[in-house]
Amino acid sequence: MRPRRADNDRMADASKLRIAARATASKAAQAATVRASPHPHRPGSPASDTVTPAGQVLRVLRRIGPATRSELSRQTGFSLSAVNRVVGELLGCALLRDRPELTVGGVVGRPQIPLDLNAEAYFTVGVHVDEGRLRCVAGDLRGRALDRLVLDVPDTAQEALPVVGSALRRFRLAFPARCALWVGIVGDGRSDRRADRGCGPDWRDVADGAWPAAIPVPVTIAPHVEAMAARELQALELTGRPGPSSYLYLHVDEPFGAAWIVDGRIPVPRSGAGTIGHLATGSDVPCPCGRVGCLEVTVADRTLLATAVRDGALGPDAATRGIGALYAAAAAGAGHAAALLDSRADVVGRAVAMMRDIVNPDVVAVGGRGLVAYRPGREVLARSYARASALPPLPLTFSSFGERIGDAGALGASLSAVYTDPLGALRRRAARPSYDPAADRFCG
């Protein structure tokens, strides 16, 4: 005898209820696990590097500015219903805002209200070491700097954590209407092992449990040069130019380094980023690595200052005055000072050409304080690069951030998780043991 239709329906409903119950229990268990863990993700290890649909929507708005839902659908390739769903979630957590004043009138049908990033609701903090000082920079959702603190660099990373936490609290007092969302720390620690570099603490030495105790928001740690390269590529995309499939960025200042971006990603091996600091230049300057003529020591500030003092171009107090003394002398017309800086630019240009010929990118960009402080060095570097490269001509692109490239890279690191998985970033923020929904009204 066949079961009646009503019996079949009841059996199907019961089965659906059991499946739903198991799914609910599984989600509850996962949520409990996240809440129980004081640090579910180690700093610098994002939950995923896959850009979610919400992240793609944020990236489109960052690139093109205010846009309607229909435009977001065209730009992302998502259906309009999917865009509406994502936009609703982002509006609900104040990452987006409506811009009714930008609505275009006179169109057929119901006019669509443009959407934009909500740059007023949140702030992030970027941290890096520059010229022997710890710089903490607060920025909005577009990566624009809001305020800066310049502090002494602690001796160890453990001592630096409460300093960063204190800076975050000061920014919260300065911007009471904004939610503190994330901290990005730039510095991979690789160059910090050498005492003569003074590039700052090695953040890898910090135990997992120390982070949430000192800093009440999640933290991302990014390699120094890679963070600056990613920010430079973002600035290039904001100009409206199509994104290159291969992009090479070289930081030709301390810390020296190169980053190669392929299809929007920076391949970084588990052992850490590489370095251009030990490329051979043919000089006779000894390097702490045991070799002679490495790029890093040949063009280092301290090498140029020592040479300038030895040759009489600067006084014996040049070491305490820093590289700025050599820049000032060159600007005042001191020929020997200008010759030293030109020689450094020539060496760097040849190194840039060597890297360009190895990877053959679509774009070659260079950045560093010296390119701003001594602008004639740009022409010398560009000529040296053009002469040394064996490939067809490819003009150099100079940093759009100038001497603020370190600040820009640090702020970019503080926003990387937000533009990858914004809703997940807010969940991780709310899972911190120190999360205070009363203080951070948007993060709940």
ROFI-328866 format. One record per residue (C-alpha): residue in one letter; y, z, x. Coordinates in steps of 0.2 Angstrom, whole numbers, plus 5000, padded with zeros to 4 digits. Layout:
<nodes>
AYZX;...
</nodes>
This chain:
<nodes>
M500050005000;R501749955007;P503050085009;R504450064997;R506150005002;A507050175000;D505750255011;N506150125025;D507950155023;R507750345025;M506650325040;A507950205048;D509350335044;A508250475052;S507950375067;K509850335069;L510250515067;R509050565081;I509750435093;A511450495089;A511050675092;R510250635109;A511750535114;T512950685109;A511950805118;S511850705134;K513750685133;A514050865130;A512950905145;Q513850785156;A515550865151;A514951035154;T514350985172;V516150915175;R516951065169;A515851185179;S516151095195;P517751145204;H517850985213;P516750845205;H517450715217;R517850735235;P519650685240;G519650505245;S518050465236;P518550395219;A517250395205;S517250205205;D518250065213;T517949955198;V519549915189;T519349965170;P520149865156;A521450005155;G521749985173;Q521949795171;V523249815158;L524249935168;R524149815183;V524749665172;L526249765166;R526649825184;R526649635189;I527549555175;G528549685166;P528649715148;A527349615138;T526749595120;R524949625115;S524649435114;E525349415131;L524249555138;S522749465130;R523149305138;Q523449385155;T521849495155;G520649375146;F520249515133;S520149485115;L521649545105;S520649685097;A520049745114;V521849745120;N522449845104;R521049975108;V521549995126;V523449995122;G523150135109;E522350245121;L523650215134;L525050245122;G524150405116;C524250485134;A526050415137;L525550295151;L526350155141;R527850155129;D528450035116;R530049935120;P530749885102;E532449835109;L531549695118;T530749625102;V531149435100;G531749395083;G531649235073;V529849205075;V528549165062;G527549315056;R527649495061;P528649515077;Q527649605091;I528449755100;P528349735119;L527449865129;D527949935146;L527450065159;N528050235155;A528950275171;E529750435164;A528250535159;Y527350565176;F527550585194;T526450575209;V526650635227;G526350535243;V526050625259;H526150555277;V526650595295;D528150495302;E528950525319;G528250695320;R528750755303;L527750785287;R528550675273;C528150715255;V528750585243;A528850605224;G528750435214;D528550365197;L527250265189;R527950105197;G527950185214;R529750205215;A530350355226;L531150495216;D531350625229;R530850665247;L530450825257;V530350815276;L529450965284;D528751025300;V526950965303;P525751105303;D524451115317;T522951095307;A522451015290;Q522051195283;E523751245286;A524451085279;L523651105262;P524751255256;V526251155263;V525851005252;G525451125237;S527251205239;A528051035240;L527150985224;R527851145215;R529551105221;F529450935214;R528851005197;L530351115196;A531450965200;F530650855187;P530250975173;A530050835160;R528650745171;C526850785172;A526150805190;L524750685190;W524050645208;V524350665227;G523950535239;I523750575257;V523850445270;G523050465287;D521150435292;G521150555306;R520450435318;S522050435329;D522350615326;R520950665339;R522150625354;A523350765357;D524650635364;R524850545348;G525450675336;C525050585321;G524650735310;P523250845304;D521450775302;W521150795283;R519350765285;D519150945292;V519651025275;A518151095265;D517951025247;G518351195239;A519951215248;W520751065240;P520851125221;A521351295227;A522851235236;I523351075227;P523251085207;V523050895205;P521750775211;V521950705229;T521650535236;I521550515255;A521850335262;P521850265279;H523650245285;V523750055289;E522650005274;A523750105262;M525250005269;A524449845268;A523949865250;R525749905246;E526349755255;L525149645245;Q525749725229;A527549685234;L527049505237;E526249485220;L527849565212;T528849415218;G527849295207;R526849215221;P525049185218;G524049315226;P523249255242;S521349265244;S521449325262;Y522949435268;L523149505285;Y524349655288;L524749725305;H525749885308;V526549855325;D527150035327;E526350205329;P525050215323;F524550035327;G523249955316;A522749805305;A522049785288;W521249625281;I521249605262;V519949485255;D520049445236;G521149605233;R519949725242;I520049795259;P518249805267;V518149975276;P516450025284;R515750195281;S516250245299;G518050215295;A519350075298;G519449985315;T520949975327;I521949845336;G522549985348;H521349935362;L521549745362;A521849695380;T523649645385;G523449625404;S524649765408;D524349905421;V524650055409;P523150175409;C522450215392;P521650385387;C520050285383;G519750255401;R520350075402;V521949995407;G523149885398;C522649925380;L523949875367;E524250045360;V524850125376;T525649965383;V526949955369;A526950145364;D528650225363;R528350345377;T527850205389;L529450115385;L530550275387;A529650315403;T529950145410;A531850155405;V532050315413;R531150255429;D532250105430;G533850195426;A534250115409;L534150285401;G534450465407;P533150595410;D533450665393;A532750505385;A531050585381;T531850715370;R533050595361;G531650475357;I531450285355;G533150285346;A534050305362;L533350145368;Y533750055352;A535550125353;A535750065371;A535149885367;A536349885353;A537749935364;G537349785376;A536249865389;G535349715395;H533849815403;A533549905387;A533549745377;A532349665390;L531149805388;L531149795369;D530949605370;S529449625382;R528649735369;A528949615355;D528149475366;V526549575369;V526449625350;G526649435345;R525249385356;A524149525348;V524649465331;A524149285335;M522449345342;M522049435326;R522649285315;D521549165325;I520049275322;V520149295303;N521249145298;P522049225283;D523249145270;V524649265274;V525049365290;A526249505287;V526949635300;G527849795298;G528449945308;R530050045311;G530449945327;L530649785317;V532049865308;A532849965321;Y532949815334;R533049665323;P533149535338;G531349585341;R530849495326;E531349325333;V530449365350;L528849425341;A528849265329;R529049145344;S527749235354;Y526549235339;A526849045336;R526549005355;A524949105356;S524049055340;A522848905342;L522848875323;P524048765313;P525748845310;L525848995298;P527549085297;L527549275298;T527949385283;F528949535288;S528849705278;S529849705262;F529949895264;G530749905281;E530750085289;R530150155272;I528450075273;G527650245277;D528350315261;A527850165251;G526050165257;A525850355253;L526550325235;G525350175234;A523850295239;S524450415226;L524350285212;S522750195217;A521650295205;V522850285191;Y522850095192;T520950085194;D520450195180;P521950275171;L521050365158;G519750425170;A521150485181;L521850595167;R520150665163;R519950715182;R521650785181;A521250895166;A519550955174;R520451035189;P520251225188;S522151245189;Y522551125175;D523851205164;P524151095148;A525651195143;A526551145160;D525850965160;R526050915142;F525450735144;C523850765154;G522850845140;
</nodes>
